[in-house]
Every structure is written in structure tokens, then in C-alpha cells.
Amino acid sequence: MDYLRTVVPSQLLAERGSNLVVINPGSGNVRMGFASQDVPFNIPHCIARHINPQEGEEPRFSVRDQMLNCHATSSQNAERESAYDIIAALMKIPFLDDEEMPSPNQPLPPKMGRVDGFSSQQNRDDNKFTWTDVSERIIKPSTPFDRSVYKDAEEDTLPSTSDDDNGQDFKENKYKEMIFGEDALKIPPSESYCLSRPIRRGHFNVSHNYSVHQVLEDLRTIWNWILTEKLHINPRDRGLYSAILVLGETFDNRGIFLFIQQNFSVQEIKEMLSIVLHDLGFSTAVVHQEALSAAFGNGLSTTCVVNIGAQVTQVVCVEVITLVFF
């Protein structure tokens, strides 16, 4: 209270929202940032985990997107090639006629071109496509005992390079266990990574191969990475912050929560709140509706909000008390 009496209004406005984190998860992207920021971070809502190839398993494309069917017949591949050529001719996109599979150091993958457009709000450099480097260099001690231990665990590692073989520490390249965001979408197809998207069509992407536990673990891991690497919030300091979880739910005429099939279910929202409060360590959290946040955030009491997402489009009419969902 004493602080509020002594602080000047301009400083109070500048600090407003600096300890409040807004989380808006979606099927394609997750937007996260401080309430005081003009533009949040917009990051692909996916994670790629390294998988160990089984003995005797045939080589295959290991970057598996759950929304993409990679098993295509020769006739389907021919149809796709023809479609690519037609698109290239109509849109005048270069580099679509290169049939060779590029190496990780080559700038463009096969059948992929670039169309110059407006620059994004985060000033991403889209002028050149580069594959993600899936290796990381670690330093290991080179005592005889440690060398024997590390030899037993070389299944997961890339070829190593040592600075000195006479007892000094040496450096070794190892696969990254997890890759996030844009980098996860640019992993070379020949690498052994599994790409997962925890949310699909506005719901948890639960299937026979993707359990609820794995979905929640991926959500926690992705959000924790964004908080640490992008917002630079240390885990031990998150108790000083509050969170707003912005989701696509609705209210009924009585003013109580009504979660219907087109949006996140009650159980899904409870699980996400548990992640925010228990796993990520925020002190408090509240759930807001996307349409209401957009309307009231722009000073409107009555409006029609058309929310076009990556996989779900919602049309919501917002009135002072009543909210109708179509």
C-alpha cells in the first residue's frame, strides 16, 4: 500500500501487467506473453522427441506428424508431384523442380519454394530454409572408467570428436532429446524424431498412440520451455507471477460456465489449470474466454467475434450479459 502511495502514475502504468502471463493454447500455435506486451510470442504448438531405432528396423522417415499420412502409394506420389508442378506454374514459385533429396546443409528441401510476403510481427527471417541441427555438443571426462561407461551408451550418440586422447576432456555430439517450435518443424526427415501435437481441433489430441498422460506431459514441457527460454521466467520465481488461461469456451445465460462439445471440455480445462498451478508453479490462475477477452479488451460490450484458428473456426456473439455460440 505504501508503494502505491509513493509511485508516480506513469510508472504504475508501465509496470501494469508485468507480473501477469497470458497463455492462449491452440491447435496450430500457442501464444504466450506478458500482459504488458503489445505482441505475444506465437510459437508452433508441437514438440519433437528423439526416438531410439530398434535393432533390425528398416530405415524410414522418422519425423511423423500425426496430422499427415506419410504412407502413400506410387500413384498417389505421382498425383502429388503433378499437383506441385501445377501450383509452381500458377504461383511462379522457384525450386519446385529439384528432384534430389537435400542434405541437412542444403538451403531448400525438395518440392518446396518460397513466396515473399509481409514480414511477421516477430520479424522472422523467412528468406532461407535451413534444416534444424539435431545435435548438441557435450563435454565429457576422458578417464578410463568414464570412457568405458560412455562406450556402453553410444547407441544414442553421433560420431564424437575429442580434443585430446591423452586423458583430457573430450567433446561429443549427441542427439537433442527434445526440440520445440519452428525448429521442430524443420527436422530432416531422415532423423529419428517423433513430432507430436498435444491439441488438435480444439481438443486434446488423444489417440491409441498418444495417451492423455503423454498429451499433458507434452503441454507441460512446451509451456515450460516457452516460459524459460522466451519469457525468461525462472521456475523458482514463478510464484511471483499470475496466469490467465485464454480458451475457447462459452457462458450460458445464467452466467455460469458452460463447456460444450465444440470447445475444451471441463476435464481438459481442469487438467490445463493443474499444469499452470501445480507443474509450472504460478501463484494464481484464471480462465477467460477468447471472444470475451477480444471484445472487452477492445472496449466493446456488444460485438460478433469470428475466431479463425488453424483447425477450428468459431463465431461468437458477445452481448453485455448474453453470449450465444454458433
C-alpha atoms as one frame of an Amber mdcrd trajectory, in Angstrom:
protein
   0.000   0.000   0.000   2.860   2.366   0.802   4.333   1.614  -2.611   1.100
   2.646  -4.366   1.111   5.932  -2.469   4.640   6.841  -3.490   4.740   5.588
  -7.085   4.002   8.036  -9.893   1.103   7.197 -12.269   3.359   6.784 -15.315
   5.492   4.191 -13.521   2.391   2.375 -12.298   1.062   2.117 -15.862   4.438
   0.912 -17.133   4.552  -1.873 -14.532   0.940  -2.851 -15.076   0.701  -6.455
 -16.245   4.433  -7.149 -15.879   3.747  -9.994 -13.431   0.823 -11.430 -15.398
   1.362 -14.117 -18.059  -1.292 -14.770 -20.709  -1.428 -18.298 -22.186  -3.571
 -18.918 -25.272  -3.122 -22.535 -26.469  -4.357 -23.557 -29.903  -4.201 -26.455
 -32.312  -1.518 -24.961 -34.533   0.180 -22.395 -32.310   0.374 -21.322 -28.697
   0.510 -17.623 -27.908   2.173 -16.635 -24.674   3.460 -13.383 -23.279   3.218
 -10.809 -20.523   0.014  -8.799 -20.267   2.136  -5.673 -20.682   3.452  -6.829
 -24.078   1.910  -5.480 -27.273   2.579  -8.705 -29.198   2.895 -12.155 -27.577
   5.157 -14.952 -28.725   3.392 -17.055 -31.356   5.061 -20.472 -31.411   4.046
 -23.717 -33.169   2.325 -25.884 -30.573   4.361 -29.033 -31.118   7.298 -30.981
 -29.747   9.714 -33.407 -31.389  11.236 -36.115 -29.220  14.182 -38.271 -30.190
  13.376 -41.960 -30.530  15.819 -44.852 -30.458  15.622 -47.013 -33.604  15.033
 -50.677 -32.853  17.533 -53.313 -33.904  16.804 -54.678 -37.364  14.340 -51.902
 -38.125  14.394 -50.702 -41.711  15.296 -47.052 -42.369  12.272 -44.836 -42.764
  11.136 -41.257 -42.453  11.003 -40.851 -38.698   9.599 -37.343 -38.330   5.955
 -38.341 -38.034   3.316 -35.650 -37.938   0.079 -37.055 -36.562  -1.956 -34.913
 -38.963  -0.076 -36.187 -42.016  -0.369 -39.626 -43.580   3.125 -40.482 -44.792
   2.162 -43.853 -46.291   1.406 -43.075 -49.930   1.322 -45.348 -52.962   3.325
 -44.691 -56.114   0.212 -43.408 -57.895  -0.519 -41.022 -55.028   3.045 -39.754
 -55.145   2.699 -39.171 -58.888  -0.504 -37.201 -58.309   1.225 -35.098 -55.678
   4.149 -34.394 -57.990   1.730 -33.286 -60.695  -0.122 -31.071 -58.228   3.145
 -29.494 -57.095   4.076 -28.697 -60.686   0.691 -27.073 -61.327   0.998 -24.976
 -58.180   4.534 -23.985 -59.158   3.363 -22.818 -62.580   0.378 -20.856 -61.236
   2.163 -19.216 -58.315   5.554 -18.914 -60.047   7.360 -20.465 -57.106  11.003
 -21.418 -57.779  12.838 -24.553 -56.697   9.905 -26.931 -57.131  11.556 -28.934
 -59.911  14.521 -30.150 -57.879  14.101 -33.919 -57.506  17.114 -34.633 -55.322
  16.816 -35.073 -51.595  18.912 -32.330 -49.998  21.446 -32.848 -47.292  20.981
 -31.052 -43.966  23.300 -28.281 -45.204  21.321 -27.558 -48.360  19.089 -24.490
 -48.210  15.773 -25.912 -49.517  14.007 -29.292 -49.326  12.598 -30.928 -52.462
   9.336 -29.590 -53.826   9.435 -26.572 -51.565   9.648 -22.989 -52.646   9.361
 -19.567 -51.128   6.914 -16.760 -51.732   7.890 -13.343 -50.462   5.166 -11.743
 -48.357   4.783  -9.382 -45.460   7.151  -9.857 -42.555   5.649 -11.332 -39.420
   5.216  -9.409 -36.205   8.184 -11.177 -34.687  10.499 -10.325 -37.611  11.282
 -13.901 -38.522  13.821 -14.470 -41.272  11.892 -16.442 -43.893  14.286 -15.735
 -46.745  16.095 -19.036 -46.435  15.026 -22.517 -45.404  17.531 -24.446 -43.326
  17.230 -27.823 -41.655  17.356 -27.932 -37.875  20.628 -29.078 -36.349  19.539
 -32.010 -34.179  22.903 -32.486 -32.468  24.340 -30.806 -29.412  27.922 -30.883
 -28.212  28.632 -32.020 -24.682  31.927 -32.224 -22.809  32.738 -35.484 -21.066
  35.701 -36.511 -18.882  38.066 -38.905 -20.538  39.268 -41.080 -17.661  39.485
 -44.796 -18.492  36.479 -45.590 -16.294  34.316 -42.860 -17.829  35.315 -43.899
 -21.338  34.167 -47.452 -20.644  30.841 -46.175 -19.278  30.206 -43.883 -22.222
  31.042 -46.629 -24.709  28.103 -48.637 -23.383  25.741 -45.708 -24.063  26.801
 -44.818 -27.596  23.615 -46.012 -29.274  22.101 -42.568 -28.846  25.091 -40.512
 -29.908  26.526 -39.146 -33.094  30.218 -39.580 -34.037  32.311 -37.853 -31.405
  35.381 -35.688 -31.749  37.980 -35.491 -28.991  40.318 -32.595 -28.349  42.996
 -34.788 -26.886  43.279 -38.534 -26.409  45.847 -38.235 -23.602  43.497 -38.027
 -20.623  41.926 -34.621 -21.230  38.210 -33.902 -21.541  36.709 -34.512 -24.954
  33.628 -33.228 -26.787  30.912 -35.451 -28.148  27.944 -34.767 -30.390  24.661
 -36.133 -29.094  21.092 -36.016 -30.348  18.879 -33.414 -28.703  16.247 -35.197
 -26.663  13.546 -32.595 -27.383  13.114 -29.867 -29.998  10.394 -27.207 -29.865
   8.606 -24.668 -32.022   9.792 -23.758 -35.502  12.880 -25.931 -35.122  10.698
 -28.998 -34.555   9.028 -28.419 -37.930  12.356 -28.269 -39.765  13.937 -31.536
 -38.645  15.413 -33.516 -41.580  13.107 -36.434 -42.491  15.951 -38.917 -42.148
  16.426 -38.190 -38.426  14.820 -40.348 -35.727  12.348 -37.903 -34.219   8.636
 -38.157 -33.480   6.643 -34.947 -33.916   3.627 -34.602 -31.606   0.865 -32.001
 -31.381  -0.916 -32.083 -27.996  -4.003 -30.162 -29.203  -5.957 -30.951 -32.342
  -9.224 -29.385 -33.495  -9.704 -27.632 -30.181  -9.348 -30.763 -28.034  -6.589
 -32.870 -26.549  -5.104 -34.978 -29.330  -5.752 -38.282 -27.564  -5.493 -41.482
 -29.610  -4.365 -45.098 -29.249  -0.781 -43.992 -29.878  -0.999 -40.753 -27.889
  -2.323 -41.172 -24.359  -3.737 -38.468 -22.110  -0.653 -38.699 -19.905   1.625
 -38.041 -22.893  -0.531 -35.121 -24.036  -0.356 -33.484 -20.604   3.376 -34.113
 -20.362   3.945 -32.500 -23.770   1.811 -29.489 -22.820   3.770 -29.023 -19.613
   7.107 -29.395 -21.394   6.247 -26.984 -24.224   4.852 -24.304 -21.926   7.755
 -24.640 -19.510  10.216 -24.220 -22.397   8.474 -21.044 -23.586   8.416 -19.574
 -20.084  12.098 -20.313 -19.572  13.595 -19.641 -22.997  11.292 -16.934 -24.379
   9.891 -15.087 -21.365  12.987 -15.769 -19.217  10.979 -16.630 -16.095  12.990
 -18.828 -13.786  10.999 -21.745 -12.293  11.821 -20.677  -8.740  10.431 -17.174
  -9.414   7.097 -18.205 -10.926   5.347 -17.969  -7.577   5.551 -14.195  -8.043
   3.507 -14.380 -11.258  -0.137 -14.998 -12.078  -1.509 -16.572 -15.245  -4.538
 -16.068 -17.477  -5.546 -19.113 -19.499  -7.459 -17.877 -22.560  -9.585 -20.660
 -24.085 -12.495 -21.035 -26.470 -15.283 -21.791 -24.004 -18.742 -20.185 -23.620
 -21.061 -18.935 -20.866 -24.752 -19.689 -20.719 -27.462 -17.157 -19.927 -27.221
 -17.814 -16.195 -23.627 -16.613 -16.113 -22.071 -19.950 -15.159 -19.554 -21.930
 -17.165 -20.980 -23.994 -19.993 -18.410 -26.043 -21.860 -19.920 -27.707 -24.928
 -18.569 -30.196 -27.400 -17.200 -27.614 -29.837 -14.673 -26.414 -27.270 -12.463
 -27.672 -24.489 -14.307 -29.937 -22.065 -14.456 -29.348 -18.322 -11.920 -32.090
 -17.617  -9.485 -30.725 -20.195  -9.644 -27.264 -18.637  -9.089 -28.722 -15.171
  -6.006 -30.532 -16.449  -4.599 -27.360 -18.025  -5.231 -25.387 -14.844  -3.445
 -28.115 -12.911  -0.449 -27.752 -15.232  -0.394 -23.971 -14.780  -0.722 -24.026
 -10.985   0.946 -27.266  -9.937   3.554 -28.057 -12.599   4.535 -24.577 -13.807
   4.270 -23.040 -10.332   2.135 -19.926 -10.866   0.631 -18.443  -7.714  -2.853
 -17.847  -9.150  -4.636 -18.523 -12.427  -7.948 -17.679 -14.055  -9.722 -18.922
 -17.188 -11.037 -16.439 -19.743 -12.982 -16.892 -22.951 -11.325 -15.818 -26.190
 -14.338 -13.916 -27.503 -14.912 -12.020 -24.257 -11.221 -11.177 -23.975 -11.192
  -9.843 -27.540 -14.392  -7.836 -27.088 -13.790  -6.288 -23.682 -10.087  -5.841
 -24.393 -11.052  -3.544 -27.258 -13.612  -1.669 -25.180 -16.674  -3.281 -26.796
 -19.667  -4.508 -24.832 -21.571  -5.937 -27.800 -19.921  -7.461 -30.840 -19.660
 -10.518 -33.071 -16.288 -12.250 -32.920 -15.116 -14.507 -35.754 -12.188 -16.552
 -34.476 -10.379 -18.289 -37.346  -7.916 -20.807 -35.984  -5.633 -23.362 -37.569
  -8.270 -26.115 -37.435 -11.376 -24.637 -35.778 -13.394 -21.541 -36.706 -15.776
 -20.074 -34.118 -18.430 -17.370 -34.497 -19.460 -15.948 -31.125 -21.940 -13.147
 -30.448 -20.998 -11.220 -27.317 -23.613  -9.141 -25.508 -23.407  -7.496 -22.121
 -24.987 -10.482 -20.347 -25.929 -12.989 -23.013 -23.464 -14.907 -25.152 -24.671
 -17.121 -27.976 -22.436 -19.703 -29.673 -22.954 -20.897 -33.255
